[in-house]
Amino acid sequence: MSEHDLELVITRMDVLTPGVVQLTFAQHDGSEMPPWEPGAHVDLRFASHGVDFVRQYSLCGPVSDRCHWKVAVLHALDGRGGSAHIHAAFAEGDTVRVTGPRNHFPLQPANRYLFIAGGIGITPIVPMLAQVAATDADWRLIYCGRSMQSMAFADDMRAYGEKKVTLHESDTAGLLNLEAVIDAADPETVVYCCGPESMLRALDACCVEWDSDRVHVERFARREDDVDHTGTAFDVEFARSGVVARVPADCSILEVAEALGVDIDSSCQEGTCGSCETKVLCGTPDHRDSVLSAKERAAGKTMMVCVSRSCTAKLVLDA
């Protein structure tokens, strides 16, 4: 899936819940949008009070709609201001720079799926369900939220029927017994989960014995177990640029690249969006991102240079 940098117009803004607004984007001339697949996200780039923001949101509209992209934005009261600006300042007719699509949460073929969503984590799941429902695969969704009023797309999910979808209201039913849910899954079940970090940590604990190919998650922020601020200096060679440099203990590969004029795309700089993924030609990465799977980490073929470092004295990167 190729990535695009577009100036798009907001054609609709729909309030889905008191805290969630859905934005619909289109080309100014009405032409077709780039194609995408379930699990993909885009970057919204904008400025507020002199501060530049880049925020990632999952595409949640129909894949078949080639003229529009849709994202749903939760107003995060404890956030850093990006979602607050979107809710307060964005309006129909505004032009927004949008980069993508990018997909590190792709839907893989399986005979049986268990989808688990928490809060706004339902957004990447919505197009996945539409695709799976059109096949012979067996599937089930458990969608957790504080209350029905806070759960975006609740009516759309309910339309699949009670045998397929469970809407779990934690204010009345308490926290989901995730361990019981996972214990009830058979060996053919593949899990897709997106939600708050507490839910994803619990899932990791419940699925510790599972094959990594059966558990797929998407995070809003870095995994807490990946927040490692220690580091030692190492050398990096940017092969295509013909530059060799030292990466100090208190500096990232991306920062060194930017200082030297080596062009590497970046966005979140927290290891969550995948935009700075760079091919590793030689050396062993010290992965500290929240994007790559366990198998991808073990393979060591790519790395997120905004946060990850090196286990070897030197890395050679395709940049």
N, C-alpha and C positions, 0 to 999 in steps of 0.2 A: 504494500500500500504506500504510494508516494505521498509526500507531505506538501501542503500548499500554504501560501501566505496570502490571505485574501482580505479585501475591504468589503464587508458585507453590511447589509441594511437589516435592521430589526423590523420585521413586518407585523409581528404580533407579540404582545406581552399578556400572558394569562396567569392569573393568580390561582394556583392549584390548592394551596392551603394558606392559612394566615402567615406562614413563614417561608413559603416556597413560591417562586415565580418562574414560569416557563417562557423562555425566549425563543422565537422562531426567526431564523436568519435566511436571507436569500441574496442572490446576486442582484446588483442594481439594474441589470438589463433583463432579469428574469431567466437567464440561461441556466443550464443544468449545473448542479453542484458536483464536486468530486465524489466518487463512490466511497462507501465505507462499509464496515462489517460490525455486527454486534460486539460490544466491548470497547469500541473505539472512543477516544476522547479528543477534544480540541482545546487549544489555549485561547482565552480571551485576553487581549492586550489593551490596556487603557491607562489613563492617568487621572489622579485625584489629588487636588491640593499640592501639585508639584511633585507627586510621588508616582513612579511608574509601577503598574501592577501587571502581573501575568498570573492568571488563574485557570486551572484545568477543570473541565466539566465533561461528563460522559454524554455522548449523543444518545438521545432517548426517543427520537421519533421513528417513523417507519423507514426501514432501509430502502423500501421501494419508492419512497418519495424523493426523486432525483432533483427537485427544485428547492428543497428546504432542508436546513439542519435545525434540530431542536435540542436545547439543553434546559435543565431545571436547576435553579440556583437557590440554595438554602441561605437565608439570612442568618449567618453565624454570629450570635451575640457576643461570643468570646473570641471572634476572629481578629484578623489584622487589618480590617477595613475594606477589603476588596468586595466581599458580598454586600456589605452595607452600602457601598457606593452604587453597585449594580441596582439594588432595590430602590435607592433614593433618586438616582440621577439618570438611569437609562430610560429611554422612551421610544415608542414606536416611531420609526423614521430615522433614528440615529444610525450613524455608520460606526462599525466596530471592526477593528483588526482582529482576524481570527486565523490561527495557525493550526494546521492539521489536515486530515485526521491522523491519529497515531494510536496503535493498538497493542497494548501489552497484557490484555485480558481477553484474548480471542476465545471464541466458543469452539471447542474441539468435538469431533464426532464421538458419540457414546450411545449405549443402549438405554441407560437410565441416568437421569439427572436429579440432583437435589439442589435447588436454588435457595439460598438464605440471604435475606436482605435486612439491613437495619437502617431505619430512617431514610435519608436521602440516598443511601446505598442502593435503593431500588432502581435508580436511573439506568445503570448499564444492564440491569437484568431485564428491563422492559422489552427491548428489541430481541434479547436472547429468547424470551418466552415466545414471542411472535414467530421466531424461526423454528424453534423446537416443536411448537404446537402444530406446525404444518407438516411434521414428519411422523413416523411411526414410533419414535422414541417415547419411552415412559418418563414422566417427569413430575416433580412436585415443587411447590414454592412455599416457603415459610417467610412471611414478611412481618417484621417486628417494628413497632412504633409505640410512642407513649400513649397515644389515643388515636381513634379512627380519624379525628379531625386533623391530626398532624401528619397523616400518612398520604403523601402524594401518590396519585395513580391507584388509590385503594379501590375505587369503583371499577377501573379497568381490570384490575387483578381479580376482583370478585366475579367478574363476568366469565372467568374461566371455570367457575364452579367450585363448590366446597370440597369435592374429592381431589382437586388439583391444588387448591390454594388455601392456606391457613393464614388468617390475619390475626396477629398476636398483639394485644394491647397490654403493654407492661404496667400501665397505671392501675389496671384492675386485675390482671392475671399474674403480675410479677415478672421477673426475668425469665426468658425462655430457658428451659432445661436442655441446653445444647448437647450435653453429654448423652442424654437419653435419645435425642434425635439421631446423633451419630451412631450410637450403639445399635439402633434399629435399622441402619442402612446395610444393604447386602453388599457383597464384594464387587458387584458390577457397577455400583453407584459412583458417579463422579459429582463432586461438590463444587459449586460456584458460589462465592460469598463476597459481599461488599457491604461495609458498614463501619461503625465506630471501632476504634482500636481495641476497646475492651472485648468486643465480640470476636474480632479476628484473633486476638491472643487466646481466647477461650477455645476457638476452633483449632488453632495450632496445637493446643494441649490435647484436645480430644482426638486429633488425627495424627498424633506423633508416630503411630505404628503404620500409618497408611503409606502406600506408594505415593511419591510426590506428584506423579502424573494424574492422580485422582483428586487432588485438592488445588483449586484455583481461587486466588483472592485478589482483590484490588483494594489498595489502601488510599486514604485521604492524606495521610502524613507518614513520616518515616516510622518504621518499626522501632519500638523502644529499645529492643535488644541490639539494634544496629547503630544506636547513638554512641559512637566511640570517638572521643576527641583526642585520643592518643595517636601518636604517629612518629615515624622516623623519616629522615631525608632519604631520597632515592633519586636516580637519574631516569629521565624519560626522553626517548627519541621520537620525534614526530616525523615519521618516515617520508611522507609525501612532501612535507615542507622542508625537509633537510635540516632540521634543527634539533640539537641535543641540549638539554637543560637540566638543572638541578631543581628538584621539588623539595623545598624546605619542609620541616616537620609541621610548621604552622600554616602551610599554604596548600591549596588544592591543585590538582593537575590542571583543572579548568582555568584557575587564576593565572597559572604560569603560561598556559597557552594564550590567554587573552593579552597578557603583558608582552608576549613575543609576536603578536599578530597572527597566530595560528588560528584559523577559522574553524570553530567547533560550535554547533548550535547548542543553545542552552535555554532553560526556562525557569524551572522551580528552584534549582540549585540546592535541593534537599534530597535528591535521589528518589523522587517519586514519579516524575512525569515521563522519563525515558528519552527526552529530547537530546541529551548529550551522549547517548550510547555510542561508543567508539570501538572499532574492531581492534583486538589485541593481536599483534603479529609475533611477539616474543615476550616472555616473562609471565609471572603469575600474579593476577590481580588480588588485592585484598578487598573483597566486595563489601560495601557498606550501604548499598541501595535497598529500596523496598520494591523493586520492579522485577528483577530476574528471579526465576525459579531456582530451586535447589539444583536441578539438573543443569541449568544454564550456568549457574555459578561454578559448578564442578568442572564444566567444560572449559571455562575461562576464555571463551572466544571473543567476548565483548565485555565492556564495563561502562559504568556511569562515572565519568571523570569529574563530576562536580563534587562527589563525596568519597568515592572509593580510592584506595591507595595501592601500594605494591608490597607483595610478600618477598619479592626478589630485589636485588640491588639495582636492577634496570628493567624498565618496560619499553617495548617498542610498539608504538600505536600507529594506526593507519589514519594519519591526520596531517 
